[in-house]
Amino acid sequence: MTSSFNPTPRTLMGPGPSDVHPRILSALGRPTIGHLDPEFVSMMDDVKTMLQYAFQTKNELTIAVSAPGSAGMETCFVNLIEAGDNVIVCQNGVFGGRMKENVERIGATAIMVEDDWGKAVDVAKVEAALKANPGVKAVCFVHAETSTGAASDAKAICDLAHQHGALTIVDAVTSLGGSELRVDDWGIDAIYSGTQKCLSCVPGISPVSLNDRAVEVVKNRKTRVQSWFLDLNLVMGYWGGEGKRAYHHTAPVNALYALHESLVMLQEEGLENSWQRHHNNHLALRAGIEAMGLQFIVDENSRLPQLNAVTIPEGVDEAAVRSTLLNQFNLEIGAGLGALAGKVWRIGLMGYSSRAENILLCLGALDAVLTEMGAKINSGAAIPAAQAKMK
Ligand SMILES: *Cc1c(COP(=O)(O)O)cnc(C)c1O
């Protein structure tokens, strides 16, 4: 007979999921109630209000899609883009490629603005693409490219898009809660995120927010949204205004308790304090990584604090290092993806994972494993360097 599944507790310092705080895990175990129970409905209202805070928006259409970040991405694309539209897609890593995939599957045309992996989206190239392609419907980009650790200048790109009358669709799966993000001030029209990165909640939910301009576009579509499940015209009836909540699908009741708790914790800490904590912890990790002799691949001015892509010492079997970290230290770090496969490790400092003890564990474990393998690093230098930044 199959016995219960009891995973070994790990420290999660990859590209997500991040460590889930015990308070959030215990929220999951609260009694399941009906998804139209008045208590549940009022909890959903709180989730919405707290998501508005996390996104820094007053957008009425701010909801939690009942599926992971990828479904939040698809929600924005299938609702806002129609067959025949022209859309500018910025790609500087894996996730921009998925935006392209979404656009093309809808039957729209993706006009690509490409930058090297590890670089921010080049704002000048976006401007050139807008000038060369009058009438594009939207400009889409990834605010925090988790595949490389590069941040892009969301405000500058949104300003340009609006000067040319285009909507903006922004991937904030990794930025929400971890680095500065201001949906209303920056003029973001549609944005999606995920719960398992800097919100430190369980995977499987996607916060999404659309401003009135984007909602008008959804309401005035020429064709029906191709996805029944993600059609915001229907989802809005479930999340929407007082008294008129209609059954659309059964919300992941307990997962939403967890999201609620993670957002309560974000409020308690304060959004800006959370951004600052991610920044400070990045600086401590960075001091240790550089003291060891490894380098960051992203330029300092576009480096994400929550996702650190670092070089691998010459001659080291990077996969063997990761499996030793997992097996001996119960520590997960990420591999490189796509163009960076085999070239970098991705060390996540997201949400509850972004704390001093994790940094010291990671640096100490990496130092021990690399030293044992005979890698050319400055053994013993990392932890004191990081500690010096934590004083
Ligand atoms: C993780 C991630 C996604 C996808 O989120 P899932 O929850 O894995 O579906 C999308 N975009 C970015 C930038 C991500 O980091």
The ligand as a Gaussian input file, in Angstrom:
#p B3LYP/6-31G(d) Opt

LIG

0 1
 C        7.737000      31.840000     -12.638000
 C        7.448000      32.807000     -13.708000
 C        6.339000      32.682000     -14.556000
 C        5.418000      31.499000     -14.517000
 O        4.809000      31.314000     -13.291000
 P        4.254000      29.863000     -12.913000
 O        3.616000      30.074000     -11.586000
 O        5.430000      28.957000     -12.895000
 O        3.283000      29.464000     -13.952000
 C        6.118000      33.672000     -15.497000
 N        6.945000      34.723000     -15.616000
 C        8.022000      34.870000     -14.834000
 C        8.905000      36.064000     -15.006000
 C        8.308000      33.919000     -13.858000
 O        9.379000      34.060000     -13.075000

